[in-house]
Amino acid sequence: MTTKDKEQVSWIYLLLLILAGEAVFVLPFVLPRIFRPTVLDVFALDNVQLGLCFSVYGAVAMISYPFGGPLADKFAPRKLMAIALWLTALGGLLYAQYPSVSTLQLLYGYWGFTTIFLFWAPMIKATRVWGGNTSQGKAFGLLDGGRGLTGALFGVLGVFVFSAFLGIDILEASLQDRQKAFTYVIYAASIIIILIGLLVWFFMKSGVDEREILVERISLNEIKEVLKLPSVWLLMVIILCAYVGYKITDVISQYANEVMIYDQVKSAQVGTFLQFLRPTTGILVGVLVDRFKITFWLFLSLVLCVIGGILFASGIIAPNTTALFFISVVIIAVGVYAARALYFGVMKVGRIPLILTGTAVGMISLVGYTPDIFAGPAYGYFLDKYPGEQGHQYVFWMLTAFSAIGALTAWVYHKKYLKN
C-alpha cells in the first residue's frame, strides 16, 4: 500500500468513525434534544418522566462502562461499533410504536447497553489510534466536530421529514398528525444507522495492525495500573462537570419554546442551530489546539460554560432580547462543545497508555457520565416544579456551579501536566 493510499484509508477511517460516533446516539438523544417539545407531546410525557428515561439509560451505562472498556482492549473497535449500531437501530422499531412510559424506560436501558457496553470505549480508542503521537487534539476535535455536524444533518433531515409528512401548519396539527409525522423521522433515522453500521464493518480500517493495540486478556493488574494514575481521577471530575453542561443543552429548544415563545417548529430549528455550533467548535479546536497547550484550552472551555450559565440564569434574557439569547446560546455551546472535544484528548498528556485506553475510558466514564443518571431528573424537577423562566434559571445555575468546579479541576490538571 502506497503512502497516498494509507492517507486515504486514514481519512475514510476517520469519516466512518465520525458518522458512527453520532449516529448511534440519534435515537436516544439527538431526536429528543431537537424535538423535545414534540417528544413530550407525542409520547405523553412530562419533563420528569423523560428525565427518568435518561436515568435508566444512565444506570445501565454505569454498569456497562467498566465492563465494556476492557472489551475494547481485546476486540477490534470497528466490529464492536458496527454491532452496536445495528442493535441500536432495532430499538427504533419499538420507539416508533409510542410505547408506555415503563416500556420506554426499558428501551432506554437497552440503548444504554448497545451504545455504551459495545460502542463507547471502542470509539475513544479508535480516535486515539488515528491521532497517533502528535495529533490527539486534532483527532478528538475533528471527531466531536464531525459528530456535531452529523447530528445537525440528522436534525435538518428530521425537521424536513417531520414538516413534509405533517403537511399542515404545526398550530393546526392534531396529536395524531404529529405522531404520524414523527414516526417517519424515527424510521428514517433507523435505516441510516443500519447503513452506517455496514460501512463501519467493511471499510473502517486504519492500516494499523490490530494486534498492536489489543491485549490478549485483561486482569485486575491492568485495572489497578490505570487507577493509580492521577490523570484518571482528575478526568473523572472534569468530564462529570462538563457533561452536566452538555446534558443541560437538551433544554435549550424547550427554553426557546417556553421563555422565548417560539412554536414547536421554530424551537426545533433552535435545537438544530445548536447542533451546527458543535461541528464549528470541534473543527476549530481540532485545527488549532495541537499548536497550543491542550490542557489550558480545556480550562478555558469550562470558563466559557460558567459565563454562559450565568447569562441564562440571571434572567436578563427575554422574548424581546433575541440577539442576547442567540449570543448566550453561542457562548454556552462553544464552551460545552470545546470541553467535549478536548477532555479525552488530554489522555496522552496525562500519561495514560494507548494499549489500556479502553480500560481507562471505562473507569473514567464510570464517574464522568453519572449525569446520565441524575441530570435529567434534576432539571426535569426544576422545570416541572417551577414552570416557565424560573425553572430554567435554576437549571442554568446548576450548570454554572458544575462548570466552576470543572474549571478548577482542569486548572489543576493543566498545572500538573504542563511540562508534557
FIFI-810176 format. One record per residue: x, y, z of N, C-alpha, C in turn. Coordinates in steps of 0.02 Angstrom, whole numbers, padded with zeros to 5 digits, always signed. Each point is the difference from the previous one (the first is absolute). Example, Ala and Ser with C-alpha at 12.3 -4.5 7.8 and 13.67 -1.06 7.14 Angstrom:
<atoms>
+00660-00284+00390-00045+00059+00000+00045+00060+00000
-00018+00053-00036+00042+00059+00003-00039+00055+00037
</atoms>
This chain:
<atoms>
+00042-00060+00000-00042+00060+00000+00044+00062+00000
-00013+00046-00046+00040+00062-00004-00018+00047+00057
+00044+00051+00009-00013+00050+00052-00066+00036-00013
-00013+00017-00064-00062+00034-00018-00060-00043+00016
+00004-00065-00014-00054-00046+00015-00013-00003+00075
+00055-00003+00039-00008-00003+00073-00034+00063+00026
+00017+00058-00030-00030+00063+00021-00075+00000-00015
-00018-00025-00060-00070-00003-00018-00039-00047+00045
+00031-00058+00015-00032-00047+00046-00009+00034+00068
+00050+00037+00022-00004+00033+00064-00058+00049+00004
-00010+00039-00053-00055+00049+00001-00068-00034-00007
-00003-00055-00037-00062-00039-00003-00016-00028+00069
+00051-00024+00034-00006-00026+00068-00029+00054+00046
+00027+00060-00003-00024+00055+00042-00072+00019-00017
-00016+00003-00065-00067+00018-00021-00052-00050+00026
+00015-00064-00005-00047-00051+00025-00004+00001+00076
+00056+00014+00032+00001+00007+00073-00047+00057+00022
+00004+00055-00036-00043+00058+00015-00073-00016-00011
-00017-00029-00058-00069-00017-00015-00029-00047+00052
+00038-00052+00016-00023-00048+00049-00006+00031+00070
+00048+00043+00015+00004+00029+00067-00060+00041+00019
-00035+00028-00048-00061+00038+00015-00063-00040-00016
+00003-00040-00053-00060-00037-00021-00027-00045+00056
+00046-00030+00039-00022-00046+00052-00040+00034+00055
+00007+00067+00006-00036+00036+00053-00060+00040-00027
-00015-00006-00064-00054+00039-00030-00067-00017+00032
-00017-00064+00005-00065-00019+00025-00010+00017+00074
+00046-00018+00044-00012+00016+00071+00010+00073+00019
+00043+00038-00037+00017+00066+00023-00009+00057-00051
+00021-00010-00061-00001+00056-00048-00072+00020-00016
-00043-00049-00014-00070+00017-00016-00035+00033+00059
+00005-00027+00061-00031+00036+00057+00029+00069+00013
+00063+00010-00018+00030+00066+00010-00029+00050-00049
-00006-00019-00063-00024+00045-00052-00076+00008+00002
-00034-00055+00016-00074+00000-00001-00029-00006+00070
+00034+00027+00051-00022-00012+00069-00074+00016+00011
-00026+00060-00018-00071+00013+00011-00045-00051-00035
+00019-00019-00061-00039-00050-00038+00003-00068+00034
+00059-00021+00021+00007-00065+00034-00042-00002+00063
+00000+00053+00039-00042+00002+00061-00073-00010-00017
-00023+00031-00055-00070-00005-00020-00018-00069-00027
+00038-00024-00049-00021-00061-00035+00009-00063+00043
+00046+00002+00049+00008-00056+00046-00039+00010+00065
-00036+00057+00005-00040+00016+00060+00043-00002+00063
+00056+00037-00002+00047+00001+00056+00003+00069+00031
+00017+00003+00064+00021+00063+00029+00077+00000+00005
+00028+00055+00023+00073+00006+00000+00034-00052+00045
-00032-00014+00058+00030-00049+00047-00001-00069-00031
-00055-00019-00033-00005-00066-00030+00053-00010-00055
+00010+00052-00041+00053-00005-00051+00068-00003+00034
+00009+00039+00053+00062-00002+00037+00014-00068+00029
-00053-00035+00023+00009-00067+00028+00020-00050-00053
-00023+00010-00062+00023-00042-00056+00076+00007-00008
+00023+00062+00002+00072+00011-00004+00037-00031+00060
-00033+00000+00059+00030-00029+00060+00009-00075-00007
-00051-00033-00028+00006-00073-00011+00057-00013-00048
+00003+00039-00053+00056-00005-00047+00066+00008+00038
+00004+00051+00042+00062+00013+00037+00018-00055+00048
-00051-00030+00032+00014-00054+00048+00030-00061-00036
-00029-00017-00058+00028-00056-00039+00070+00019-00025
+00008+00063-00020+00065+00023-00025+00053-00006+00055
-00017+00016+00062+00048-00004+00055+00027-00070+00008
-00045-00049-00009+00022-00070+00004+00042-00018-00061
-00019+00028-00057+00033-00018-00063+00070+00030-00007
+00012+00059+00028+00065+00033-00010+00059-00043+00023
+00001-00024+00063+00059-00037+00022+00009-00068-00034
-00055-00029-00023+00005-00065-00034+00012+00008-00075
-00031+00050-00029+00010+00012-00072+00068+00028-00016
+00031+00037+00048+00066+00029-00011+00053-00053-00016
+00009-00050+00044+00049-00053-00014-00016-00038-00065
-00065-00005-00017-00019-00035-00062+00032+00034-00060
+00006+00067+00003+00029+00038-00056+00075-00012-00005
+00032-00023+00054+00071-00015-00003+00013-00071-00026
-00053-00039-00007+00008-00070-00022-00026-00014-00070
-00051+00037-00022-00030-00012-00066+00005+00062-00045
+00000-00011-00066+00008+00054-00048-00057+00052+00008
+00017+00064+00006-00051+00051+00010-00055+00001-00054
+00019-00009-00065-00049+00007-00053-00055-00053+00005
+00018-00061+00023-00051-00053+00005-00048+00014+00057
+00026+00022+00057-00043+00016+00056-00046+00058-00017
+00027+00051-00035-00040+00059-00017-00056-00017-00050
+00015-00042-00049-00051-00019-00050-00057-00038+00033
+00016-00047+00043-00052-00038+00034-00043+00046+00043
+00032+00048+00033-00036+00048+00042-00049+00041-00042
+00021+00022-00059-00044+00039-00044-00062-00040-00020
+00010-00062-00020-00056-00041-00022-00050-00012+00057
+00026-00017+00058-00045-00013+00057-00037+00063+00022
+00034+00057-00003-00033+00063+00018-00056+00016-00048
+00012-00010-00065-00052+00014-00050-00061-00044+00009
+00010-00062+00022-00057-00044+00012-00046+00028+00053
+00029+00035+00049-00041+00032+00051-00047+00052-00028
+00018+00028-00058-00043+00049-00031-00068-00028-00020
-00003-00066-00014-00064-00032-00019-00050+00005+00058
+00025-00010+00061-00044+00006+00059-00015+00074+00015
+00050+00042-00008-00008+00071+00013-00056+00030-00043
-00005-00023-00061-00050+00027-00047-00071-00023+00016
-00008-00045+00048-00067-00024+00019-00029+00041+00058
+00037+00051+00024-00021+00042+00055-00021-00041+00061
+00049-00037+00028-00017-00045+00056-00017+00039+00063
-00023-00037+00051-00015+00030+00064+00063+00026+00033
-00008+00039+00052+00058+00030+00034+00047-00055+00026
-00028-00052+00031+00042-00054+00027+00038-00037-00055
-00033-00012-00056+00034-00033-00057+00053+00046-00030
-00014+00064-00003+00048+00048-00025+00063+00002+00044
-00010-00006+00065+00057-00002+00046+00042-00063-00012
-00033-00056-00012+00037-00062-00015+00039+00008-00066
-00031+00033-00048+00034+00011-00064+00062+00042+00010
-00004+00052+00043+00059+00040+00014+00054-00040+00036
-00021-00047+00042+00049-00045+00031+00036-00043-00052
-00038-00025-00048+00028-00039-00055+00050+00042-00040
-00019+00063-00014+00046+00044-00036+00062+00016+00042
-00007+00002+00066+00058+00009+00042+00052-00055-00009
-00025-00061-00012+00045-00057-00013+00031+00004-00069
-00042+00012-00051+00026-00003-00069+00049+00057-00014
-00013+00060+00027+00041+00058-00017+00062+00006+00044
-00001-00030+00059+00057+00008+00046+00041-00064+00005
-00030-00056+00018+00038-00062+00008+00037-00019-00064
-00034+00008-00056+00029-00022-00064+00034+00056-00040
-00013+00062+00018+00020+00054-00046+00048+00052+00028
-00012+00024+00061+00033+00061+00024+00076-00006+00002
+00027-00048+00038+00072-00007+00006+00033-00017-00067
-00030-00043-00043+00030-00011-00066+00006+00064-00041
-00050+00045+00005+00004+00062-00037+00058+00044+00024
+00008+00006+00066+00053+00041+00027+00068-00030-00018
+00007-00066+00005+00064-00032-00016+00016+00009-00074
-00050-00008-00043+00012+00008-00072+00023+00071-00015
-00026+00049+00037+00020+00069-00011+00073+00012+00022
+00020-00029+00056+00070+00006+00022+00047-00032-00051
-00021-00056-00029+00041-00033-00051+00010+00046-00060
-00054+00032-00022+00004+00044-00058+00044+00061+00015
-00003+00026+00061+00038+00060+00018+00075-00011+00006
+00020-00062+00014+00072-00014+00005+00034+00039+00056
+00063+00015-00010+00040+00033+00052-00006+00076+00001
-00020+00029-00056+00003+00073-00005-00066+00035-00013
-00054-00037-00011-00062+00032-00022-00060-00020+00042
+00009-00007+00065-00056-00019+00043-00054+00054+00001
+00021+00063+00005-00049+00054+00000-00038+00002-00066
+00036-00009-00055-00031-00001-00066-00049-00058-00005
+00020-00059+00024-00042-00059-00005-00065+00009+00038
+00004+00021+00063-00060+00006+00041-00041+00061-00020
+00033+00054-00022-00036+00058-00023-00040-00015-00062
+00032-00034-00049-00036-00018-00061-00055-00052+00014
+00014-00046+00046-00051-00049+00018-00062+00035+00027
+00009+00044+00050-00059+00030+00030-00032+00051-00047
+00042+00037-00037-00028+00046-00049-00038-00037-00054
+00029-00054-00024-00033-00040-00051-00063-00032+00026
+00002-00023+00062-00061-00028+00030-00053+00054+00006
+00021+00060+00017-00049+00055+00004-00032+00015-00067
+00042-00001-00053-00027+00011-00067-00048-00056-00020
+00019-00061+00017-00044-00057-00014-00067+00008+00036
+00004+00020+00065-00061+00011+00038-00043+00055-00030
+00034+00054-00022-00036+00055-00031-00034-00021-00064
+00034-00041-00040-00029-00024-00063-00059-00046+00014
+00007-00042+00052-00058-00041+00021-00058+00046+00020
+00018+00055+00034-00051+00048+00022-00035+00032-00059
+00039+00022-00050-00029+00030-00060-00045-00050-00035
+00025-00062-00007-00040-00052-00032-00064-00012+00040
+00008-00004+00067-00058-00012+00042-00053+00055-00006
+00022+00063+00003-00047+00056-00006-00033-00001-00069
+00039-00016-00053-00028-00003-00068-00053-00055-00004
+00017-00060+00024-00046-00056-00003-00063+00014+00041
+00011+00028+00060-00057+00016+00044-00046+00050-00033
+00028+00053-00028-00041+00052-00032-00035-00026-00062
+00037-00042-00039-00028-00026-00063-00060-00045+00013
+00006-00045+00050-00054-00047+00012-00054+00029+00045
+00015+00057+00033-00053+00034+00038-00050+00030-00048
+00025+00033-00052-00042+00023-00054-00042+00061+00014
-00007+00019+00063-00040+00059+00018+00039+00041+00051
-00026+00059+00016+00032+00043+00049+00002-00035+00068
+00056+00006+00035+00009-00035+00064-00054+00018+00050
-00025+00062-00003-00051+00023+00048-00067-00034-00013
-00010-00023-00061-00063-00032-00018+00004-00076+00005
+00060-00028+00010+00010-00072+00000-00026-00032+00064
-00035-00055-00007-00023-00038+00059+00058-00042+00027
-00011-00030+00058+00050-00045+00029+00014-00058-00047
-00052-00027-00030+00009-00056-00047+00041+00021-00061
-00011+00060-00025+00039+00025-00056+00074+00003+00018
+00015+00026+00059+00070+00006+00022+00031-00067+00013
-00038-00047+00028+00026-00067+00011+00018-00034-00066
-00045+00006-00049+00013-00031-00065+00062+00029-00033
+00007+00067+00002+00058+00032-00030+00065-00020+00036
-00003-00003+00067+00061-00017+00037+00019-00074-00010
-00049-00042-00014+00015-00071-00015+00046-00006-00060
-00013+00040-00051+00043-00001-00059+00071+00024+00016
+00005+00048+00046+00066+00023+00022+00039-00057+00032
-00033-00038+00043+00032-00057+00035+00023-00053-00050
-00044-00018-00047+00017-00052-00049+00058+00022-00045
-00001+00063-00022+00054+00024-00043+00066-00003+00036
+00001+00020+00064+00062-00002+00039+00024-00072+00009
-00045-00045+00014+00019-00071+00012+00032-00031-00062
-00028+00013-00058+00027-00028-00063+00071+00026-00012
+00010+00065+00011+00066+00029-00011+00051-00030+00049
-00020-00011+00062+00045-00029+00050+00022-00070-00021
-00046-00040-00026+00017-00068-00024+00051+00004-00057
-00011+00045-00047+00046+00007-00057+00070+00021+00023
+00004+00045+00049+00065+00022+00025+00035-00059+00034
-00038-00042+00035+00029-00060+00030+00033-00046-00051
-00032-00008-00057+00029-00041-00054+00066+00030-00025
+00001+00065-00010+00061+00034-00023+00057-00008+00051
-00017+00007+00063+00052-00006+00052+00029-00070+00000
-00041-00051-00004+00024-00070+00004+00048-00015-00058
-00017+00024-00060+00039-00020-00058+00057+00048-00018
-00006+00064+00018+00048+00049-00026+00038+00041+00052
-00016-00005+00065+00035+00041+00049+00064-00035+00022
+00051+00005-00042+00065-00033+00014+00055+00053+00000
+00040+00000+00053+00048+00054+00011+00067-00012-00034
+00014-00062-00019+00066-00016-00027+00049-00021+00055
-00021+00008+00063+00041-00022+00057-00016-00072+00015
+00051-00041+00013-00011-00070+00018-00039-00001+00066
-00061-00028-00002-00043+00001+00059+00032-00037+00059
+00045-00046-00014+00033-00036+00055+00044+00045+00042
+00022+00057-00029+00043+00046+00036-00037+00041+00052
-00066+00005-00007-00039+00042+00045-00048-00040+00044
+00005-00067-00005-00043-00043+00040+00040-00043+00048
-00029-00017+00056+00032-00044+00048-00035-00068-00001
+00036-00052+00019-00030-00067-00001-00051-00008+00055
+00014+00030+00058-00048-00005+00055+00008+00061+00046
-00054+00017+00034+00001+00055+00048-00009-00030+00070
+00046+00018+00044-00003-00024+00069-00007+00059+00047
-00007-00014+00064-00005+00052+00050+00063+00043+00003
+00057-00029-00020+00063+00038+00001-00004+00060-00047
-00029-00009-00059-00006+00055-00048-00048+00054+00028
-00054-00023+00032-00047+00048+00029+00033+00039+00056
+00038-00034+00042+00036+00033+00055+00051+00050-00028
+00033-00019-00054+00050+00044-00031-00033+00065-00023
-00059-00006-00030-00037+00058-00024-00022+00044+00059
-00024-00031+00053-00027+00038+00056+00055+00034+00042
+00062-00018-00011+00056+00034+00035+00018+00067-00032
-00027+00013-00060+00018+00061-00036-00041+00059+00025
+00032+00054+00024-00038+00060+00022-00044+00029-00056
+00024-00004-00062-00038+00028-00056-00068-00033-00008
-00004-00064+00017-00064-00036-00005-00051+00030+00049
+00022+00012+00061-00045+00028+00051-00020+00072-00015
+00047+00039-00024-00016+00069-00018-00049+00003-00059
+00010-00045-00048-00045-00001-00058-00070-00023+00020
-00006-00041+00050-00066-00019+00025-00040+00062+00019
+00032+00046+00038-00034+00060+00023-00013+00048-00058
+00051+00010-00042-00007+00047-00056-00057-00021-00046
-00002-00064-00018-00051-00024-00046-00069+00002+00032
-00005-00017+00064-00064+00005+00035-00028+00071-00005
+00041+00049+00015-00023+00070+00000-00016+00024-00070
+00042-00017-00049-00012+00021-00069-00063-00034-00028
-00011-00062+00021-00057-00037-00028-00066+00025+00028
+00000+00026+00061-00060+00033+00026-00020+00057-00047
+00050+00039-00022-00013+00054-00047-00028-00026-00066
+00028-00054-00025-00024-00028-00063-00072-00025+00007
-00016-00033+00056-00068-00025+00010-00050+00057+00002
+00021+00057+00030-00047+00055+00008-00014+00035-00066
+00044-00009-00050-00016+00029-00066-00062-00032-00029
-00021-00058+00027-00062-00032-00023-00061+00046+00009
+00003+00046+00048-00060+00040+00015-00001+00067-00038
+00051+00014-00040+00001+00065-00033-00057+00008-00051
-00017-00054-00036-00057+00005-00045-00065+00010+00040
-00003-00030+00059-00058+00010+00044-00001+00071+00027
+00059+00028+00015+00006+00069+00023-00027+00047-00055
+00017-00015-00061-00024+00041-00056-00076-00003-00004
-00028-00059+00013-00073-00009-00003-00036+00035+00059
+00026-00008+00061-00036+00023+00059+00018+00071+00022
+00061+00021-00012+00022+00067+00022+00000+00050-00058
+00027-00022-00057+00003+00044-00059-00065-00001-00040
-00046-00046+00018-00067-00006-00031+00005-00018-00074
+00044-00047-00018+00004-00026-00068-00047-00060-00006
-00028-00012-00060-00041-00060-00009+00046-00062-00005
-00031-00060-00007+00040-00061+00003+00048-00008-00059
-00019+00023-00059+00045-00004-00057+00059+00048+00009
-00014+00062+00022+00053+00049+00009+00046-00021+00058
-00028-00029+00053+00043-00023+00055+00044-00058-00022
-00027-00044-00044+00041-00054-00028+00056+00028-00044
-00014+00056-00034+00051+00032-00040+00055+00029+00044
-00017+00025+00060+00050+00023+00047+00044-00059+00022
-00032-00057+00013+00038-00060+00018+00047-00021-00056
-00022+00008-00062+00043-00017-00057+00057+00050-00006
-00014+00064+00011+00052+00052+00000+00054-00017+00051
-00022-00023+00059+00046-00020+00053+00045-00057-00025
-00031-00047-00036+00038-00056-00027+00054+00023-00050
-00014+00052-00038+00050+00024-00048+00057+00037+00035
-00010+00026+00060+00054+00031+00037+00051-00053+00023
-00023-00060+00009+00046-00054+00022+00054-00016-00051
-00017-00011-00064+00053-00014-00048+00047+00060-00010
-00028+00060+00000+00042+00059-00008+00051+00004+00056
-00022-00011+00061+00046+00001+00057+00050-00056-00003
-00024-00061-00012+00045-00057-00001+00053+00005-00054
-00019+00022-00059+00049+00005-00055+00052+00054+00015
-00022+00057+00026+00048+00053+00019+00048-00025+00054
-00027-00035+00049+00042-00029+00053+00050-00049-00031
-00025-00043-00045+00044-00049-00032+00057+00031-00040
-00015+00056-00033+00050+00033-00041+00052+00037+00042
-00022+00030+00055+00042+00047+00037+00034-00030+00062
-00032-00047+00034+00020-00014+00068+00068-00033+00006
+00021-00041-00049+00064-00034+00006+00059+00049-00005
-00013+00063-00020+00053+00050-00002+00009+00034+00067
-00045-00013+00047+00002+00033+00065-00003-00054+00054
-00009+00021+00063-00006-00046+00056-00072-00025+00003
-00011-00062-00016-00068-00027-00004-00035+00004+00067
+00038-00009+00055-00030+00001+00066-00025+00070+00018
+00035+00052-00023-00022+00069+00014-00065+00015-00037
-00006-00024-00062-00061+00011-00038-00059-00036+00031
+00013-00057+00031-00053-00036+00037-00025+00044+00057
+00046+00030+00037-00018+00046+00055-00042+00058-00026
+00021+00032-00055-00036+00057-00028-00071-00019-00022
-00007-00060-00027-00067-00021-00023-00049-00003+00058
+00024-00023+00058-00044-00005+00058-00015+00069+00029
+00047+00046-00006-00014+00070+00021-00056+00029-00043
+00000-00014-00065-00054+00023-00044-00067-00028+00022
+00000-00063+00023-00063-00029+00025-00026+00038+00060
+00045+00022+00043-00020+00040+00058-00033+00065-00023
+00032+00035-00047-00027+00063-00025-00068-00010-00032
-00006-00050-00043-00064-00014-00033-00055-00018+00049
+00018-00040+00050-00048-00019+00051-00027+00060+00038
+00044+00046+00018-00021+00061+00036-00046+00042-00043
+00014+00006-00065-00043+00040-00044-00071-00028-00001
-00008-00066-00006-00066-00029-00001-00033+00003+00069
+00038-00012+00053-00028-00004+00067-00019+00068+00028
+00030+00053-00025-00009+00067+00029-00069+00030-00013
-00036-00026-00051-00066+00026-00015+00000+00059-00048
+00057+00018-00028+00003+00058-00044-00022-00016-00072
-00008-00066-00015-00022-00020-00067-00076-00003+00000
-00032+00032-00048-00073+00003-00004-00021-00004-00074
-00065-00008-00014-00023-00005-00069+00020+00060-00044
+00011+00058+00031+00019+00059-00040+00076+00010-00004
+00038-00048+00025+00074+00004-00004+00026-00058-00042
-00024-00004-00061+00017-00055-00045+00076-00005-00011
+00032+00057-00012+00073+00000-00013+00038-00027+00060
-00019+00022+00060+00033-00024+00061-00010-00075+00010
-00060-00023-00017-00015-00072+00005+00048-00040-00044
+00008+00020-00063+00043-00038-00045+00074+00008+00018
+00020+00058+00025+00069+00008+00023+00014-00047+00059
-00048-00004+00045+00008-00044+00058+00002-00073-00020
-00042-00018-00050+00001-00069-00026+00069-00015-00029
+00028+00047-00038+00066-00011-00030+00054-00008+00054
-00001+00042+00051+00051-00003+00053-00003-00068+00036
-00060-00020+00020-00006-00062+00038+00015-00060-00045
-00019+00004-00063+00012-00056-00046+00075-00008-00014
+00035+00055-00012+00071-00003-00013+00037-00029+00060
-00019+00021+00060+00031-00027+00060-00012-00074+00009
-00062-00020-00006-00018-00070+00010+00032-00045-00054
-00004+00021-00063+00024-00042-00054+00077-00001-00003
+00032+00055+00019+00074-00001+00003+00023-00047+00055
-00034+00002+00057+00019-00046+00055-00008-00073-00022
-00056-00015-00034-00010-00068-00024+00054-00021-00050
+00021+00046-00041+00051-00016-00050+00068-00011+00031
+00011+00027+00059+00067+00000+00029+00012-00049+00057
-00052-00018+00038+00015-00035+00062+00030-00070-00009
-00016-00036-00053+00035-00063-00012+00065+00012-00039
+00006+00058-00031+00062+00016-00037+00059+00012+00045
-00011+00009+00066+00056+00012+00046+00024-00065+00032
-00024-00057-00023+00021-00064+00030+00074-00013-00010
+00025+00015-00060+00071-00011-00013+00044+00045+00044
-00020+00064+00007+00037+00046+00043+00000-00026+00072
-00054-00032+00020-00005-00027+00068+00032-00068+00008
+00038-00023-00050+00040-00062+00004-00043-00063+00008
-00057-00002-00035-00042-00060+00000+00020-00042-00060
+00023-00063+00010+00026-00041-00055-00054-00014-00054
+00020+00003-00063-00046-00012-00056-00032-00069+00005
+00040-00051+00015-00025-00068-00001-00053-00012+00054
-00001+00042+00052-00050-00006+00053-00053+00055-00004
-00007+00030-00058-00048+00054-00008-00071-00022+00018
-00021-00058-00025-00067-00023+00014-00014-00008+00074
+00048-00030+00035-00008-00010+00073-00003+00067+00035
+00044+00047-00019+00001+00067+00030-00066+00037-00014
-00024-00004-00061-00062+00034-00018-00058-00029+00040
+00000-00066+00010-00053-00032+00040+00000+00026+00072
+00059+00006+00030+00004+00024+00069-00019+00074+00005
+00027+00040-00046-00015+00072+00000-00075+00012-00010
-00029-00036-00048-00070+00011-00018-00047-00023+00055
+00022-00049+00041-00042-00024+00055-00021+00057+00046
+00045+00048+00010-00015+00059+00040-00021+00059-00045
+00037+00010-00054-00010+00059-00042-00068+00006-00031
-00033-00057-00014-00064+00003-00033-00059-00015+00046
+00011+00007+00066-00056-00007+00047-00055+00052-00013
+00013+00058-00032-00056+00044-00016-00055-00033-00042
+00017-00055-00035-00052-00037-00036-00053-00025+00049
+00019-00009+00064-00047-00023+00050-00037+00057+00033
+00037+00051+00022-00032+00051+00042-00018+00065-00035
+00032+00017-00056-00012+00065-00031-00072+00006-00027
-00024-00051-00035-00067+00003-00029-00055+00010+00052
-00003-00043+00053-00050+00012+00052+00009+00066+00036
+00063+00022+00009+00012+00063+00036-00029+00059-00038
+00018+00007-00064-00027+00058-00036-00074-00011-00017
-00021-00063-00006-00072-00013-00009-00040+00023+00060
+00028-00012+00060-00033+00022+00062-00007+00076+00001
+00054+00035-00015-00002+00074+00000-00051+00027-00050
+00000-00031-00061-00045+00025-00052-00074-00013+00015
-00014-00057+00033-00070-00015+00017-00023+00035+00063
+00045+00006+00050-00017+00031+00064-00007+00076-00007
+00042+00029-00043-00001+00073-00010-00009+00014-00075
-00062-00004-00024-00012+00008-00073+00024+00068-00026
+00021-00001-00063+00020+00063-00031+00072+00019+00014
+00013+00065+00001+00068+00025+00004+00035-00019+00065
-00035+00000+00056+00032-00014+00064+00032-00069+00001
-00035-00050-00025+00027-00068-00002+00063-00003-00042
+00000+00034-00057+00059+00001-00043+00059+00035+00034
-00015+00052+00039+00054+00034+00036+00034-00047+00049
-00039-00040+00037+00029-00048+00046+00044-00051-00037
-00024-00022-00058+00039-00048-00040+00068+00030-00019
+00001+00063-00020+00063+00030-00022+00045+00020+00058
-00028+00012+00059+00043+00008+00059+00035-00066+00016
-00035-00055-00011+00029-00067+00009+00060-00009-00048
-00010+00019-00062+00054-00003-00049+00060+00043+00022
-00014+00060+00024+00053+00046+00020+00042-00029+00056
-00033-00030+00050+00036-00028+00058+00046-00057-00022
-00027-00046-00039+00041-00057-00022+00057+00023-00045
-00013+00048-00043+00053+00025-00045+00057+00032+00039
-00017+00035+00054+00052+00032+00040+00045-00052+00033
-00030-00054+00025+00039-00055+00030+00044-00032-00054
-00028-00011-00059+00038-00030-00055+00058+00044-00022
-00011+00066-00002+00054+00046-00020+00057-00003+00050
-00016-00002+00064+00052-00004+00052+00040-00065-00007
-00034-00056-00012+00034-00064-00008+00042-00001-00063
-00024+00029-00054+00038+00004-00062+00063+00042+00009
-00004+00052+00041+00059+00040+00014+00053-00041+00038
-00022-00042+00047+00046-00044+00036+00033-00049-00049
-00039-00028-00046+00027-00046-00051+00052+00035-00043
-00017+00061-00020+00045+00040-00042+00067+00012+00035
-00002+00020+00063+00062+00015+00037+00040-00063+00012
-00034-00056+00013+00035-00062+00016+00037-00029-00060
-00031+00006-00060+00029-00031-00060+00025+00052-00050
+00015+00060+00024+00020+00055-00043+00062-00017-00041
+00048-00034+00030+00063-00015-00035-00009-00052-00056
-00053-00040+00004-00012-00049-00052-00023+00032-00066
</atoms>
